[in-house]
């Protein structure tokens, strides 16, 4: 190991920055590209899907590297303030490793299990609003596409039959 603590400290900062930028890219880029109501190009979507596929392992490696660098930096650095900053930085990379395992789309687009309905005469829709309409027997339902665009899945019972409306 090099006996120059300042040079080793800089090496830790470079390793931490690479780990941080890699982890941030793994978490943020797919969320940016694969968000609803945004057109995606084929290339950027393919890249986002590849990143999503490997981000768990990638961010885990980044977290291990950041923690190993922290241990080495901790031994070199005498100043408590720099140790604390290094620990916070490595902790942030570890938090990103956890966030990479959370599917934000499952949190955002949870199914509607208990839809609420209003009589057709009381509903206020724009003339251009589109609906998904279902009629089974004498029972009918209409689901606004605008609402379905946020949830994508709606569980309901129409005419005694369980259905799943999706958009």
N, C-alpha and C positions, 0 to 999 in steps of 0.2 A: 504494500500500500504506500502511496506517495506520502511523504512527510509534510507536504505543503497543505495546511488545513484550508487556506483560502481557495486554492485551486480545487480541492476536493469539495468544498462548499459550493462552488460554481457548478461543478459536475452534477451535484445533487439537484440544483435548481434546474439545470438543463433536462435531466432525466425526469424530474417532476413535471416540468412544462410539457414535455412530450407525452407523458402519461395523462396529464390533464387534457390536453388538446385531443388526443386520441379518444379518451373516454367521453368528452363532450361531443365529439363528432358522432360517436356511436349512439349516444342518447338523443341528441338534438336533430341531426340530419334526417333520420327516418320520420320523426314527428313532423318536421317541416314539410317534407315531400308528400307523405301519405296522409295529409289532413283532408277532411271532407271539404267539398265545394271549391276545390282548387284543381285546375287542370295540371296533370303531370306529363312530362315528356317521357318517352320510353326509356331513354338512357338513365335519367335521374331516378325513375321508379325502379329500374333494375338494380342500380347502385344501392338505393335505399333498402331493397329487399335482401341484397347480399349482406349489407351491414347489419340488418336486423337478424339475419341468420347466425352471424358470427359474433355479435356484440357481447353476448354473455361471457364467452371465453376471453375475448379481447379485453373487456373491462376488468375481468378477474386478473388477468396477467398484469394489466396496468396497475391495479391495486396492490398486487404482490410486489411489483417493482418499486412502487412509491413507498410502501412500508419498509422494504429492505433498504432503500435509499435513506429513509428517515432514520433507521437504526444507525447506519453509518454516519450520517450527518450529526446525529445526537452525540455520538462519541467524539466528533471533531469540534463541535461548537460549545463554547463555554457560556456564551450569553443566553440567558433564559428567554429573552424576547424572541431571539432567532429560533430557538428550539420550539417555542410555542407556535410561531408562524409556520415552521416546517411541519409540525404535527397537524395544524389546521389544514394546511395544503394537502398533506397525505390523506387526511380524513375526508376531504372533499372528493378526492379521487375514489375513495372507498364508497362514499355515498353514491357517486355516479355508477359504480359497479352494481349497487343494489337497485338503483333506478332503472338500469338496463334490463332488469328482469321483470319489471312491471309493464304490463300491456295497458297503456293509457287508453286505448280504444275500447277495451272492455269496461273501463271505468266511465268513459264518456258516453258510450252507446249501450247502456244497459237496456234490456228489454222492458217494455211497459207490460207489467203483469196484471194490473188492475186499471184498465182504461176508464175514464169518466166520459159520459156522453150527455149531450144536450139535445133537446128536440130540434128538428130541422128548422122550424120557424124562428127559433131563438139564436141560431148560429150566425155569426157575422164573418163571412168569408169575402175575399175580394173576388171580382168576377173572373179573374184569371187563375184563381187557385184550382189546383188539380186534386182529385180525390181517388183513393182506392175504395171501391164500393163492393160490398159482399152482401148477398141475399141468399139465405137458406130458409126454405119454407116461407113463413110469413114474417120472419125476422130479418131486418136489414141494418147494416152499419156502413158508415162512410168514414174513412181515415184520411185526414189531410196529408198530402205529400210533404208539406212544409214541416209538420210534426214528425213524420216518418223519417225525414232526412236526418234528424238528430238521434233517433233511437234505432232505426233500421229494423227493429223487430217488435211486434206487438202481439201479445197472447190474448185471446179473447174467446168467448163462447157465443156463437151466433146460431140461433135456431136449435139450441141444444147440442151443437157440434163444436168441439174444441178446434180452433183454427190458429194459425200463425200467419199474420200479415207481415210482409216484409217489403222493403224498398231499398 
